[in-house]
Amino acid sequence: MTFTFPADVTVSNQAQVQDVAKALCALPINRSHASINCPAAFGVGYNLTFSSKEETFPVVSFDPSGCQFVHGLIRGRWVMQSPEFWHTLGVAMGIKGANNSTFRGQGPNSS
């Protein structure tokens, strides 16, 4: 897989960090207690670490494929039904026109 951004990105603009945190909290709550069928997972995952001078928060992890579950928030959430999340994350990272495909990466046969 190839990506258009580096493996580690630090966002220090407080407003952009808050936008990403708000977007995470606005994601739908994962209420699926039964088995569900998910699309194929491509193996890449992301960890977001939020901190301030006074506090470090739990790591938030998710993947852009498969069920797109989000872990690390008080209540589990998922990204699958919220394409605007990828745009918000991309803006904070300085990626223009980011969407879910941006974060899934491109395989060797992609053009």
TIMI-2910 file (N, C-alpha, C, CB; in pm, 1 decimal, decimal comma, always signed):
<rs>
+----------+----------+----------+----------+----------+----------+----------+----------+----------+----------+----------+----------+------+
!      n_x !      n_y !      n_z !     ca_x !     ca_y !     ca_z !      c_x !      c_y !      c_z !     cb_x !     cb_y !     cb_z ! resn !
+----------+----------+----------+----------+----------+----------+----------+----------+----------+----------+----------+----------+------+
!    +83,6 !   -118,8 !     +0,0 !     +0,0 !     +0,0 !     +0,0 !    +87,8 !   +124,7 !     +0,0 !    -95,0 !     +0,0 !   +121,6 !  Met !
!    +44,7 !   +225,4 !    -70,9 !   +114,2 !   +353,6 !    -69,8 !    +16,7 !   +461,8 !    -24,6 !   +173,3 !   +387,0 !   -210,3 !  Thr !
!    +73,7 !   +564,1 !    +36,7 !     -6,0 !   +672,7 !    +91,3 !    +52,7 !   +806,2 !    +48,9 !    -13,7 !   +663,1 !   +244,4 !  Phe !
!    -30,7 !   +908,5 !    +46,1 !    +13,2 !  +1041,1 !     +4,6 !    +57,1 !  +1127,9 !   +121,6 !    -97,1 !  +1110,0 !    -70,6 !  Thr !
!    +74,3 !  +1068,1 !   +238,3 !   +113,5 !  +1143,7 !   +357,2 !   +207,5 !  +1056,5 !   +439,8 !    -11,9 !  +1187,4 !   +441,5 !  Phe !
!   +287,4 !  +1119,4 !   +527,2 !   +382,7 !  +1041,6 !   +608,3 !   +313,1 !   +954,0 !   +712,1 !   +480,1 !  +1135,4 !   +678,4 !  Pro !
!   +386,3 !   +855,0 !   +763,0 !   +331,9 !   +761,6 !   +860,9 !   +298,8 !   +829,7 !   +993,9 !   +430,1 !   +648,5 !   +884,3 !  Ala !
!   +374,6 !   +930,7 !  +1032,6 !   +350,4 !  +1004,6 !  +1156,6 !   +322,6 !  +1149,8 !  +1122,7 !   +471,2 !   +993,1 !  +1254,0 !  Asp !
!   +212,3 !  +1200,2 !  +1171,4 !   +174,2 !  +1339,2 !  +1148,8 !   +138,0 !  +1400,0 !  +1283,2 !    +55,3 !  +1350,6 !  +1047,4 !  Val !
!   +192,3 !  +1517,5 !  +1312,0 !   +157,7 !  +1590,3 !  +1433,4 !    +76,8 !  +1712,9 !  +1394,0 !   +285,3 !  +1630,5 !  +1514,0 !  Thr !
!    -37,8 !  +1728,5 !  +1454,3 !   -122,5 !  +1845,2 !  +1431,5 !   -119,6 !  +1927,3 !  +1559,5 !   -270,1 !  +1804,4 !  +1391,9 !  Val !
!    -68,3 !  +2048,5 !  +1551,0 !    -57,9 !  +2131,8 !  +1671,0 !   -154,2 !  +2250,7 !  +1668,6 !    +84,4 !  +2181,9 !  +1686,7 !  Ser !
!   -224,9 !  +2269,3 !  +1559,3 !   -324,2 !  +2375,7 !  +1551,5 !   -443,7 !  +2336,2 !  +1638,3 !   -368,2 !  +2401,7 !  +1403,1 !  Asn !
!   -463,6 !  +2409,5 !  +1746,2 !   -565,0 !  +2372,7 !  +1845,2 !   -704,7 !  +2363,7 !  +1785,2 !   -565,1 !  +2472,9 !  +1958,6 !  Gln !
!   -740,4 !  +2454,0 !  +1696,9 !   -874,4 !  +2450,9 !  +1636,9 !   -893,1 !  +2325,6 !  +1552,2 !   -898,1 !  +2576,4 !  +1551,2 !  Ala !
!   -790,5 !  +2286,3 !  +1478,1 !   -801,3 !  +2166,3 !  +1395,8 !   -807,8 !  +2039,9 !  +1482,0 !   -683,0 !  +2158,0 !  +1299,1 !  Gln !
!   -731,2 !  +2037,3 !  +1588,5 !   -736,2 !  +1923,2 !  +1680,8 !   -875,9 !  +1912,8 !  +1741,1 !   -629,1 !  +1937,4 !  +1793,3 !  Val !
!   -930,7 !  +2025,6 !  +1780,3 !  -1066,6 !  +2024,7 !  +1836,5 !  -1169,0 !  +1980,2 !  +1733,1 !  -1103,6 !  +2163,6 !  +1889,7 !  Gln !
!  -1151,0 !  +2019,7 !  +1606,7 !  -1242,5 !  +1976,3 !  +1501,3 !  -1240,9 !  +1824,4 !  +1486,6 !  -1205,9 !  +2042,7 !  +1367,9 !  Asp !
!  -1121,0 !  +1765,2 !  +1490,7 !  -1110,2 !  +1619,3 !  +1479,7 !  -1174,1 !  +1552,5 !  +1602,0 !   -961,3 !  +1576,2 !  +1466,0 !  Val !
!  -1147,7 !  +1604,9 !  +1721,2 !  -1207,4 !  +1548,0 !  +1842,7 !  -1359,6 !  +1556,2 !  +1837,7 !  -1155,0 !  +1620,8 !  +1967,7 !  Ala !
!  -1412,7 !  +1669,5 !  +1792,9 !  -1558,4 !  +1684,6 !  +1780,8 !  -1614,1 !  +1587,4 !  +1677,0 !  -1595,0 !  +1829,9 !  +1742,7 !  Lys !
!  -1542,3 !  +1571,8 !  +1565,3 !  -1587,1 !  +1479,0 !  +1460,8 !  -1589,7 !  +1335,6 !  +1513,5 !  -1495,3 !  +1488,4 !  +1336,8 !  Ala !
!  -1490,6 !  +1298,1 !  +1593,7 !  -1490,3 !  +1164,4 !  +1654,4 !  -1610,5 !  +1146,6 !  +1745,8 !  -1360,1 !  +1140,8 !  +1733,1 !  Leu !
!  -1636,4 !  +1244,7 !  +1828,8 !  -1747,5 !  +1235,4 !  +1924,0 !  -1883,4 !  +1238,7 !  +1854,8 !  -1739,0 !  +1348,4 !  +2025,0 !  Cys !
!  -1888,7 !  +1292,0 !  +1732,6 !  -2014,4 !  +1298,8 !  +1657,4 !  -2042,3 !  +1171,7 !  +1577,9 !  -2011,8 !  +1417,3 !  +1563,5 !  Ala !
!  -1945,4 !  +1079,6 !  +1571,5 !  -1966,2 !   +955,7 !  +1497,6 !  -2078,4 !   +873,9 !  +1561,5 !  -1835,9 !   +873,4 !  +1492,1 !  Leu !
!  -2149,6 !   +795,6 !  +1481,4 !  -2256,0 !   +711,8 !  +1538,1 !  -2200,0 !   +611,1 !  +1638,1 !  -2331,3 !   +638,1 !  +1426,4 !  Pro !
!  -2276,0 !   +587,8 !  +1742,9 !  -2236,9 !   +489,7 !  +1843,7 !  -2254,5 !   +350,0 !  +1785,5 !  -2320,6 !   +506,6 !  +1974,2 !  Ile !
!  -2156,6 !   +265,4 !  +1810,9 !  -2162,4 !   +126,6 !  +1765,4 !  -2253,7 !    +49,1 !  +1859,8 !  -2019,4 !    +62,2 !  +1759,6 !  Asn !
!  -2373,6 !    +24,7 !  +1815,9 !  -2471,9 !    -46,4 !  +1897,9 !  -2484,8 !   -192,4 !  +1857,2 !  -2607,5 !    +21,6 !  +1888,2 !  Arg !
!  -2397,1 !   -238,6 !  +1770,3 !  -2410,4 !   -375,8 !  +1720,6 !  -2356,9 !   -474,4 !  +1823,6 !  -2335,8 !   -392,9 !  +1586,2 !  Ser !
!  -2447,8 !   -543,1 !  +1887,4 !  -2409,7 !   -645,5 !  +1984,2 !  -2416,8 !   -783,5 !  +1920,8 !  -2499,8 !   -639,1 !  +2108,3 !  His !
!  -2471,1 !   -789,0 !  +1800,9 !  -2480,4 !   -915,4 !  +1728,2 !  -2371,1 !   -919,1 !  +1622,1 !  -2621,4 !   -933,1 !  +1663,5 !  Ala !
!  -2354,1 !  -1032,1 !  +1561,2 !  -2257,3 !  -1044,6 !  +1452,5 !  -2304,6 !   -962,9 !  +1333,5 !  -2237,2 !  -1193,1 !  +1412,5 !  Ser !
!  -2210,7 !   -893,9 !  +1271,3 !  -2242,7 !   -820,2 !  +1150,5 !  -2140,1 !   -856,1 !  +1044,2 !  -2245,5 !   -666,8 !  +1176,7 !  Ile !
!  -2179,6 !   -844,3 !   +920,7 !  -2089,2 !   -869,8 !   +809,9 !  -2025,6 !   -738,2 !   +768,2 !  -2163,5 !   -936,4 !   +690,8 !  Asn !
!  -1894,6 !   -737,7 !   +760,1 !  -1821,6 !   -617,4 !   +724,0 !  -1750,9 !   -637,1 !   +591,0 !  -1721,0 !   -580,1 !   +833,4 !  Cys !
!  -1724,1 !   -526,7 !   +519,9 !  -1643,0 !   -536,8 !   +398,8 !  -1502,0 !   -584,7 !   +434,2 !  -1637,4 !   -400,4 !   +325,3 !  Pro !
!  -1425,6 !   -618,6 !   +333,8 !  -1287,7 !   -664,2 !   +355,7 !  -1206,0 !   -557,8 !   +427,8 !  -1220,7 !   -700,1 !   +221,8 !  Ala !
!  -1122,9 !   -600,1 !   +520,0 !  -1030,9 !   -510,4 !   +590,1 !   -894,5 !   -520,8 !   +522,6 !  -1021,3 !   -545,8 !   +743,4 !  Ala !
!   -830,8 !   -408,0 !   +497,4 !   -704,4 !   -405,4 !   +424,7 !   -581,6 !   -403,0 !   +514,7 !   -701,5 !   -286,9 !   +335,0 !  Phe !
!   -599,7 !   -406,0 !   +645,8 !   -487,8 !   -421,2 !   +735,9 !   -423,0 !   -294,3 !   +789,0 !   -387,9 !   -497,9 !   +669,9 !  Gly !
!   -454,4 !   -179,8 !   +733,3 !   -395,8 !    -56,5 !   +784,5 !   -486,5 !     -2,3 !   +895,2 !   -376,8 !    +49,1 !   +670,0 !  Val !
!   -425,8 !    +55,3 !   +997,2 !   -501,7 !   +113,5 !  +1107,0 !   -437,3 !   +243,4 !  +1151,0 !   -511,5 !    +15,6 !  +1224,8 !  Gly !
!   -511,4 !   +322,8 !  +1222,6 !   -462,6 !   +452,8 !  +1267,8 !   -480,6 !   +467,5 !  +1417,5 !   -534,6 !   +566,0 !  +1194,8 !  Tyr !
!   -386,7 !   +538,6 !  +1478,5 !   -394,2 !   +574,3 !  +1619,0 !   -383,3 !   +725,0 !  +1628,9 !   -283,0 !   +503,7 !  +1702,3 !  Asn !
!   -477,5 !   +785,0 !  +1698,7 !   -472,9 !   +928,8 !  +1724,7 !   -443,0 !   +947,9 !  +1872,5 !   -607,3 !   +999,6 !  +1684,0 !  Leu !
!   -343,7 !  +1029,4 !  +1901,2 !   -306,9 !  +1058,7 !  +2039,0 !   -333,0 !  +1206,6 !  +2063,8 !   -157,5 !  +1021,7 !  +2067,7 !  Thr !
!   -417,1 !  +1235,1 !  +2160,0 !   -449,6 !  +1372,1 !  +2196,6 !   -382,3 !  +1403,4 !  +2329,1 !   -603,7 !  +1393,6 !  +2205,3 !  Phe !
!   -324,9 !  +1522,5 !  +2339,7 !   -264,6 !  +1562,3 !  +2466,5 !   -263,2 !  +1713,7 !  +2476,8 !   -121,7 !  +1505,7 !  +2480,1 !  Ser !
!   -251,3 !  +1759,9 !  +2598,7 !   -232,8 !  +1902,4 !  +2627,7 !   -116,6 !  +1911,9 !  +2725,3 !   -364,7 !  +1969,0 !  +2686,9 !  Ser !
!    -83,2 !  +2030,8 !  +2764,3 !    +26,0 !  +2046,5 !  +2861,7 !     -8,7 !  +1980,0 !  +2993,9 !    +57,1 !  +2195,2 !  +2884,6 !  Lys !
!   -137,6 !  +1974,0 !  +3025,0 !   -181,3 !  +1921,1 !  +3153,2 !   -222,4 !  +1774,2 !  +3150,3 !   -294,5 !  +2001,9 !  +3202,8 !  Glu !
!   -256,5 !  +1720,9 !  +3033,0 !   -320,5 !  +1590,2 !  +3031,4 !   -292,5 !  +1514,8 !  +2900,8 !   -470,8 !  +1605,6 !  +3051,7 !  Glu !
!   -284,5 !  +1384,4 !  +2913,3 !   -279,3 !  +1295,5 !  +2797,5 !   -405,8 !  +1211,9 !  +2800,4 !   -150,0 !  +1205,0 !  +2798,2 !  Thr !
!   -466,6 !  +1193,0 !  +2685,7 !   -593,3 !  +1122,3 !  +2675,2 !   -570,5 !   +982,7 !  +2617,3 !   -692,7 !  +1201,7 !  +2588,0 !  Phe !
!   -667,7 !   +892,3 !  +2633,8 !   -651,7 !   +758,3 !  +2576,1 !   -633,8 !   +765,5 !  +2424,3 !   -773,2 !   +670,1 !  +2610,8 !  Pro !
!   -557,4 !   +672,6 !  +2370,3 !   -536,3 !   +665,1 !  +2225,9 !   -667,5 !   +622,4 !  +2160,6 !   -420,3 !   +565,5 !  +2190,3 !  Val !
!   -701,1 !   +687,5 !  +2051,6 !   -818,9 !   +652,4 !  +1973,2 !   -768,8 !   +578,2 !  +1850,3 !   -904,2 !   +779,8 !  +1933,9 !  Val !
!   -819,6 !   +457,9 !  +1827,3 !   -774,0 !   +378,0 !  +1713,2 !   -892,0 !   +340,8 !  +1623,9 !   -701,2 !   +250,6 !  +1761,4 !  Ser !
!   -862,1 !   +326,7 !  +1494,8 !   -965,1 !   +289,6 !  +1397,8 !   -897,1 !   +247,1 !  +1269,6 !  -1064,1 !   +407,0 !  +1371,9 !  Phe !
!   -975,3 !   +185,6 !  +1182,2 !   -921,8 !   +154,1 !  +1050,4 !  -1018,7 !   +203,5 !   +943,6 !   -896,5 !     +1,9 !  +1035,7 !  Asp !
!   -967,0 !   +233,7 !   +825,2 !  -1050,5 !   +289,4 !   +719,0 !  -1120,0 !   +183,2 !   +633,1 !   -966,7 !   +377,2 !   +630,8 !  Pro !
!  -1102,9 !    +56,8 !   +666,8 !  -1167,8 !    -49,2 !   +591,8 !  -1235,5 !   -143,6 !   +689,5 !  -1066,6 !   -124,8 !   +502,6 !  Ser !
!  -1292,0 !   -249,6 !   +641,1 !  -1364,3 !   -340,1 !   +730,0 !  -1484,4 !   -269,5 !   +790,5 !  -1271,9 !   -392,8 !   +840,8 !  Gly !
!  -1510,8 !   -293,6 !   +916,9 !  -1626,0 !   -232,2 !   +984,6 !  -1601,3 !    -87,0 !  +1025,3 !  -1662,0 !   -312,9 !  +1107,3 !  Cys !
!  -1477,3 !    -44,1 !  +1023,4 !  -1440,1 !    +93,6 !  +1057,7 !  -1482,4 !   +131,4 !  +1200,0 !  -1502,9 !   +190,7 !   +958,0 !  Gln !
!  -1464,8 !    +37,5 !  +1292,3 !  -1494,9 !    +65,4 !  +1432,5 !  -1389,8 !   +159,1 !  +1490,8 !  -1501,7 !    -65,5 !  +1514,2 !  Phe !
!  -1432,8 !   +242,7 !  +1584,6 !  -1344,0 !   +335,7 !  +1655,0 !  -1335,3 !   +289,0 !  +1799,7 !  -1395,9 !   +485,0 !  +1645,7 !  Val !
!  -1213,5 !   +275,7 !  +1850,0 !  -1190,4 !   +231,8 !  +1987,9 !  -1114,8 !   +340,3 !  +2063,2 !  -1111,8 !    +97,7 !  +1991,6 !  His !
!  -1137,5 !   +348,7 !  +2192,8 !  -1064,3 !   +442,9 !  +2276,3 !  -1149,8 !   +557,1 !  +2327,7 !   -949,2 !   +498,2 !  +2200,2 !  Gly !
!  -1269,3 !   +572,2 !  +2274,7 !  -1363,1 !   +671,1 !  +2327,3 !  -1445,8 !   +604,0 !  +2436,0 !  -1454,9 !   +729,6 !  +2214,1 !  Leu !
!  -1515,7 !   +680,5 !  +2513,9 !  -1595,9 !   +623,2 !  +2621,9 !  -1694,2 !   +520,8 !  +2566,3 !  -1671,3 !   +733,7 !  +2698,3 !  Ile !
!  -1756,2 !   +551,4 !  +2454,5 !  -1847,5 !   +458,7 !  +2388,4 !  -1791,4 !   +428,2 !  +2250,5 !  -1992,5 !   +517,4 !  +2378,9 !  Arg !
!  -1794,2 !   +300,6 !  +2212,9 !  -1745,4 !   +260,9 !  +2081,2 !  -1826,0 !   +327,4 !  +1971,0 !  -1750,6 !   +109,2 !  +2065,6 !  Gly !
!  -1759,2 !   +367,4 !  +1867,9 !  -1824,5 !   +433,4 !  +1755,3 !  -1774,3 !   +372,0 !  +1626,7 !  -1799,0 !   +586,1 !  +1756,8 !  Arg !
!  -1831,3 !   +415,1 !  +1513,7 !  -1780,8 !   +369,2 !  +1386,1 !  -1790,0 !   +478,3 !  +1281,7 !  -1856,2 !   +246,6 !  +1340,4 !  Trp !
!  -1700,2 !   +468,8 !  +1185,4 !  -1682,9 !   +573,2 !  +1084,3 !  -1762,8 !   +543,2 !   +957,3 !  -1535,0 !   +588,8 !  +1050,1 !  Val !
!  -1801,5 !   +418,1 !   +937,1 !  -1856,2 !   +374,7 !   +809,3 !  -1966,9 !   +465,3 !   +754,1 !  -1909,0 !   +236,1 !   +823,4 !  Met !
!  -2053,0 !   +515,3 !   +836,1 !  -2165,5 !   +597,4 !   +790,7 !  -2135,2 !   +747,2 !   +793,3 !  -2286,7 !   +569,3 !   +876,2 !  Gln !
!  -2009,5 !   +785,0 !   +812,0 !  -1974,1 !   +926,7 !   +830,9 !  -1856,1 !   +968,8 !   +744,1 !  -1941,6 !   +953,5 !   +977,4 !  Ser !
!  -1876,0 !   +981,2 !   +613,4 !  -1765,1 !  +1016,1 !   +525,4 !  -1702,6 !  +1152,8 !   +555,2 !  -1812,1 !  +1013,2 !   +383,5 !  Pro !
!  -1776,4 !  +1241,2 !   +618,0 !  -1721,1 !  +1373,9 !   +648,9 !  -1607,8 !  +1366,0 !   +751,2 !  -1831,4 !  +1466,0 !   +701,4 !  Glu !
!  -1602,4 !  +1257,8 !   +830,1 !  -1493,5 !  +1242,5 !   +926,4 !  -1358,9 !  +1242,5 !   +855,6 !  -1510,6 !  +1113,3 !  +1007,3 !  Phe !
!  -1348,8 !  +1168,3 !   +743,8 !  -1221,8 !  +1157,8 !   +671,6 !  -1177,1 !  +1293,8 !   +619,3 !  -1234,3 !  +1058,3 !   +555,4 !  Trp !
!  -1272,6 !  +1373,9 !   +575,3 !  -1239,5 !  +1508,3 !   +527,0 !  -1184,9 !  +1593,3 !   +642,2 !  -1364,3 !  +1576,3 !   +463,6 !  His !
!  -1251,3 !  +1588,6 !   +756,2 !  -1207,5 !  +1666,3 !   +873,4 !  -1067,8 !  +1624,3 !   +916,9 !  -1306,7 !  +1649,0 !   +990,4 !  Thr !
!  -1042,2 !  +1494,5 !   +922,3 !   -909,7 !  +1444,9 !   +959,3 !   -806,2 !  +1489,7 !   +856,1 !   -910,5 !  +1290,5 !   +971,7 !  Leu !
!   -841,2 !  +1481,1 !   +728,8 !   -750,3 !  +1523,7 !   +622,4 !   -716,0 !  +1670,8 !   +630,1 !   -810,4 !  +1493,7 !   +488,4 !  Gly !
!   -813,9 !  +1755,7 !   +657,1 !   -788,2 !  +1899,8 !   +670,4 !   -687,7 !  +1923,8 !   +782,7 !   -920,4 !  +1977,7 !   +698,0 !  Val !
!   -708,2 !  +1859,1 !   +895,7 !   -616,9 !  +1877,1 !  +1009,1 !   -475,0 !  +1832,5 !   +974,4 !   -667,6 !  +1799,2 !  +1131,0 !  Ala !
!   -464,5 !  +1729,6 !   +890,6 !   -333,1 !  +1677,0 !   +852,6 !   -272,6 !  +1749,0 !   +732,8 !   -343,9 !  +1529,9 !   +822,1 !  Met !
!   -347,3 !  +1841,7 !   +673,9 !   -297,4 !  +1914,4 !   +557,5 !   -312,5 !  +1838,9 !   +427,0 !   -154,2 !  +1948,3 !   +577,7 !  Gly !
!   -408,1 !  +1746,4 !   +420,5 !   -432,3 !  +1667,5 !   +299,8 !   -555,9 !  +1724,1 !   +229,6 !   -451,3 !  +1515,3 !   +334,0 !  Ile !
!   -537,7 !  +1776,6 !   +111,1 !   -650,3 !  +1834,7 !    +37,1 !   -736,8 !  +1724,4 !    -23,0 !   -599,5 !  +1929,4 !    -74,2 !  Lys !
!   -868,3 !  +1742,7 !    -14,8 !   -962,0 !  +1649,8 !    -76,3 !   -961,6 !  +1510,2 !    -17,0 !   -933,4 !  +1640,2 !   -219,6 !  Gly !
!   -923,6 !  +1496,2 !   +108,8 !   -916,0 !  +1363,2 !   +171,1 !  -1054,0 !  +1300,2 !   +183,4 !   -850,3 !  +1372,4 !   +309,5 !  Ala !
!  -1056,0 !  +1168,8 !   +163,0 !  -1176,7 !  +1089,9 !   +185,2 !  -1133,8 !   +952,4 !   +235,1 !  -1263,4 !  +1078,8 !    +54,4 !  Asn !
!  -1227,5 !   +861,8 !   +247,0 !  -1195,2 !   +729,2 !   +298,7 !  -1086,7 !   +661,3 !   +216,3 !  -1319,6 !   +642,3 !   +301,5 !  Asn !
!  -1091,5 !   +675,5 !    +84,5 !   -990,7 !   +613,4 !     -2,3 !   -850,5 !   +664,2 !    +27,0 !  -1024,2 !   +638,8 !   -147,9 !  Ser !
!   -838,9 !   +791,1 !    +61,1 !   -708,7 !   +849,5 !    +95,1 !   -643,6 !   +771,7 !   +208,0 !   -723,9 !   +997,6 !   +134,7 !  Thr !
!   -722,2 !   +733,7 !   +307,2 !   -670,7 !   +667,9 !   +426,1 !   -660,0 !   +515,9 !   +411,7 !   -758,0 !   +701,1 !   +542,9 !  Phe !
!   -725,5 !   +459,0 !   +310,9 !   -709,0 !   +316,1 !   +283,5 !   -579,0 !   +290,3 !   +206,9 !   -829,7 !   +262,1 !   +203,5 !  Arg !
!   -529,8 !   +390,0 !   +136,5 !   -406,4 !   +374,2 !    +58,2 !   -434,6 !   +315,0 !    -77,4 !   -306,5 !   +287,0 !   +132,3 !  Gly !
!   -331,1 !   +315,0 !   -159,4 !   -341,6 !   +261,0 !   -294,3 !   -254,1 !   +138,1 !   -307,7 !   -302,4 !   +366,3 !   -398,7 !  Gln !
!   -311,8 !    +34,2 !   -364,9 !   -237,2 !    -88,0 !   -388,1 !   -146,8 !    -74,1 !   -508,5 !   -331,3 !   -205,1 !   -406,6 !  Gly !
!    -65,5 !   -175,2 !   -535,7 !    +31,8 !   -168,6 !   -644,4 !    -31,8 !   -156,1 !   -783,2 !   +119,0 !   -290,7 !   -640,5 !  Pro !
!   -157,7 !   -194,3 !   -800,1 !   -221,7 !   -185,5 !   -931,2 !   -313,2 !    -65,7 !   -945,8 !   -299,3 !   -309,8 !   -957,8 !  Asn !
!   -313,0 !    +24,8 !   -847,1 !   -398,2 !   +144,1 !   -853,7 !   -335,6 !   +244,6 !   -947,1 !   -419,3 !   +206,2 !   -713,5 !  Ser !
!   -420,6 !   +322,7 !  -1009,6 !   -366,6 !   +427,2 !  -1097,0 !   -395,2 !   +563,2 !  -1041,7 !   -423,4 !   +415,9 !  -1236,7 !  Ser !
+----------+----------+----------+----------+----------+----------+----------+----------+----------+----------+----------+----------+------+
</rs>
